[in-house]
């Protein structure tokens, strides 16, 4: 059965991506939509099984690893102030907006705060792929978006730990969470600076097949594992691994060898897995909640992150492009939503509607980026 599902995923994503490009949209848009069509929401050909989930996690790690390989670390450092401003603006405005949407629809204060925090998250994996399709991944706007996503991930996790500590749910200690974040970045800088070049030099000459790409993948998964152990999203670790290897002489070879592996199997599974989370069950009962929350989710990132970019020197066009790039919530917010449901910070009756809106923010990002960057 799994082989049939894999056949459907690979065939449908390639065809859908081709149709999307022919219609003047990024290929990733078609791949996201086809995930909804072949998933439980429509035809039900593909189930959201544990195996699909695990393969999709590999896909998103490889996607962000490739983004790190293509990132100019000097440009990332030069835009650090803009990235910080974009991240802070992209947290404050959605946090306030989500809170008031929750209050408007009858939530108590704590669930409403969690709703705002949930929509403060950003996941740029879809943005990365779209910018890659558009040939804009090395632009200043793209580098700022990537930097802001890293800051966003850390701040949202810290705020979530603060909320959990305040409400007494879970076992989160705010001091430990903050300490873990600092430890991660210190360790990752040291590893990237001193250890990664040595590991590549040690493993690359081994008399085995594909030693260089194997060494790159070992570092990618090691960094992702370290990130998750220290409470940071694995995609941030994978991105950092890519940035570290990009500073070595093995960058081009790793990139050339990895792209066929990633885009032939794992990345398509990741795109489809996002659509598998969509459900229309009970959708009509909360249509106005979905509409209002969707508008808030899109505009809050656009305004908050865009304002942060504008205040740090970007013009109006670039600021809006950055704001659009931060709209997608993707897998990071889906994970936070699941945590909120488990800890009863997110009411059960709103869960399906919230998941739908999270997926919607991911789907609208590619065409908006295409429109803005194409102007």
N, C-alpha and C positions, 0 to 999 in steps of 0.2 A: 504493500500500500504506500509506503514511504517513497518508493521509486516513482510511482505514478504521480504522487504529489510534487516531487522534485521536477518531473517532466513538465507538469502543468505550470509550475512556477517559472521555470526557465523559458519555456515557450511563450507564455502569456506576457511576461515582463519585456521580452525582446520585441514582441509584436506591438504591445501597448506603447513602449518607448518610441518605436518607429512612427506610429500614428501620431503621437504627441509632437514629435519633431516636425512632421509633415504639416501639422496644424499651427506651427509657429511657436510651440511651447517647449520648455526643457523636457528632455526624455524622462527625467525623474517624476514629473507630474503624472504621466501615463502609468508609470510603475506603481505609484502610490494608489491611484484610483483602481487599477486592476486588482490590487490586494483586497480592496473592499468587495469587488465584484466576485472574485473566486473564493472569498472567505465566507464565514457563517452568516454575514449580513444579507447576502444575495443567493449565490448558487450553493455554497457550502461544500465546495470541492476540497478545500484545504482547512484543516483544523489547526487551532493554535496549540499544538502539542509541545511537550517539553523539548523534543528534538529540534523542532522548528525554531523555538525560542533560543536554544543554545547556538544553533548555526547562525541565527540572525545576530546574536551578540558578537560572534566572530566577525560577521560582515561589517558591523558598525565600527568595531575596533580597527579593522583593516582600512576602512574608509578614512578614519581620523588619523591613522598612522601615515597614510599616503598624503593627507593634508599637511601633516607635520614635515614630511620630507620636502614638500614644495614651499614651505614657509621660510621667509628670510628672517632670521633671528634678530638681525640688526634693525630691520623695519619694525618687527614686533616690539623691540625695546624702545624705539623712537616714538611709538604710538601708545606707550603705556598709560600716559595721563588721559588720553582720549578714551582708551579702553576702560579705564576705571570710571570715568564720567558716564560713559555709555551704559556700563553695568549698573551703576548706582541709580541712574535715571530709569533704567529698565526694570528696576526692582521696586522703587518707591511708588511710581505711578500705578503699576498693576496691583501692588499690595493694597493701596488705598481703594482703587477701583473695584477689585475683587471683594474687598470687605463690604463696601456699600451695596454691591449687587447681592451679596449674601443676606445682608440686613433687609434689603428691599423685598426679597422673596421669603422672609420669615425665619432665617437662620438665627441661632443664638450667636453671641459675640465670638466665642472661641472657634466654632466651625466657620464663621465668616472670615475671621483672621486667617485660618488655614486655607480657605478658598483663595484669598488674596495672595498668600505665600505660594500656593501651588501655581498660580498663573504668573508669578514673578520669575519662575524657572525659565531657562532657555536651553534648547538643544540645537546646535548648529550643524548636525550631521547632514540634514537635508539641504540646508543652506550651502554647506561646503560642496555637496555634489552639484547643486544648481550652478554655483559660481564656477565650478570646474567645467561644466558643460558649456558655460558662456565664455570660458577663457579668461575669467576675471579673478581667479583665486590668488594671484600675486599682486592685486591692486591694494592701495593703501586702505580703502574701505574694508576689504576682505580681511586684512591683517588686524584691523581694529575690531571687527566683529569676532574674530577668533580669540583675541585677547580678552575682550569683554565677556565672552562665554565662559572662559576660565574663572574670571573674577566672580561672575554671576553664580556659577556652580558652588563655589566656596561660600559666598555670602548667604545663599539660600539655605544651604545645609546648616550653617551656623544659626540662622534665624529659626529653622525648624527645630534644632536642638534646644534653643531658648524657649520656644513654645512648648515643647514636650516637657522641659524642666519645670516651666511655670504651671502647667496643667497637671503635672504628676503622672503622666502616662509614659509608658516605655521605660527604658533604663538609661536615657541619654544624660550625660553630664556635660554641661556647657564648657567647663574648663578643659575636659578631656578632648571634646570635639575641636575646640580652637587649637589646642596643642597638637592634635593630629594633623590639622591643616598646615600649620607652620612646619611640622616635622616633614610632611610630604614634600613641600617645596624646597626645603633645605636639602633633603636626601636626593631629590630628583635633579637638582642643579649639580650636586657633587658627582652623582653617578654619570650624568650627561657629560660633564666636563672631563672627568678623570677615568671612569671605568668603561664607558661605552666604547671609546676608541681602542682601548686595550682588548676588550672582548672581541671586537670585530677583527682586529689584527691576529688574535689568537685562533678564532674559529674559521675565518675565511680561507686560510691556506690548507685546511684539513683535506685529506685525499678521499673525499666522499662527494657524491653528486649534490649539486646546488648548495654548497657550503655557505656562500655569501647570503643568499636569501634566507636560509635556515637560521643563520646568526641574527639577521634582522628580525625575524619573527620571534626568536627567543627573547630578544630585548623588548620587543613590542608587548608580548604577553607578560613578561616579568614586570614591566612598568605598569601595565593595566592591573595586575594582581596587587602590586604595592599600593596603587591608588585606592583600590576598593578596600584593602585592609585598613587604610588610614582614613576611610570615610569620604573619599573623593571619587567621582564617577570614573569608571574604567576608561572611558573615551578620552579623558584628560590625560591619563597616563600614557595611552597609546599615542596621542598627539605629541606629548613630550618626548616619547621615544623616537618618533619620526624627526622631530626638531634636532635631537641629539645626533642621530645618524646623518642628518643633512650636513653636519659640520665635518664629516669624515670624507675620505676619498671614495667610499663605497656607496654614496648616495645614489648616483645614477644607475648603478647595476642593481641595487635593491629595488628601486622604483620600477625599472624595466621588467624585472622578474616577478614582482608582486602584483602588478596591475592585471595580468591575465588570470592569476589565481583569484584575486578579489572579485573582479567584475564578471568572471565566467559563472561563479556559483554563489559565493557568500553574500555579496552586496545585493543581488536581486532578492535573495531570501529575506534580507533585512528590510528592504522596501515593502515587500509583500506582508511581512509580519506586522507592520504598523497598521495596515488595513484590516488585519484579522481581529483587531481589538474593537472594531466598530460593531455596534448593535443598534437596531432601530426599535427594540422592544420598549414599550412605554414612552416612545419618543413624543407622540402626539399629546400626551398628558402634560409635558413640560416644554412645549414649543416656545413659549415666551421666555422662559428661563434660558433656553438654549440661544435664542436670538439675542437677548440682552447681554448674556455672558460672552457670546461670540464677538459682538461689537466691542465690548470692553476689552477682551483679550487682544484683539487686533490693534485697536487704537491706542491702548495704554503703552504697548511696546513701541509702537510707531512714534508716539509723542515723547515718552520718557527717554528712550534710547536716542531718538533723533535730537532731542533737546540737549542731551549730554554731548553728542557729537558737535552740534552747532556751537555750544559754549566753548569748545576746545579747538575751534578754528576751521571746521569743515563748512563748506558752503551749503545752501539749502538743498541742492540736488543730492550731494553726497550724504548729508545728514539723513535725508529721507531714505536713501538706499541702505544706510546702516540700520535705521529703525526697522525697515522691512526685513533685513537679514536677521534681526533678533526676534521676530514674531513667532517662529516655529518653536513649539514646546517639546514635541517629539518624545523620545524614550525617557528622558530625565523626568519630565513631569508625570509620565505614566507610572514610573516607579514611585514617585512621591505620593501620587493618588492612591496607589495600592497600600502604601504605608499608612496614609490617613484613614483609609477604610478599615484596616486591621486595628488601628488604635482608636477607632470611633471619633476621629477628628473630622472626618467627612461623612455626613449622613448617608446611609445606604440608599435612600430614595433619590439622591442627587448624583450618585456615582456614574450611572450609565450616561446621563446628560453631560456630565463633566468630561468623561472620556471622549464622547462625540466631539465636544468643542476643542479638546486638545488635539484630536486628529485633524479637525477642520483647520486649525492654525497651521498645522504642518502642510496641509494640501494647498492652502492659499499662498504660501510663501514662494514656491517656484514661479508661478505666473507673474506675481507682483515684482519679483526680482528681475525676471525677463523684461517686463515692461519698463522698469526703472533703469536698469543697466543698459538696455537697448536704445534708450533715448539719446 
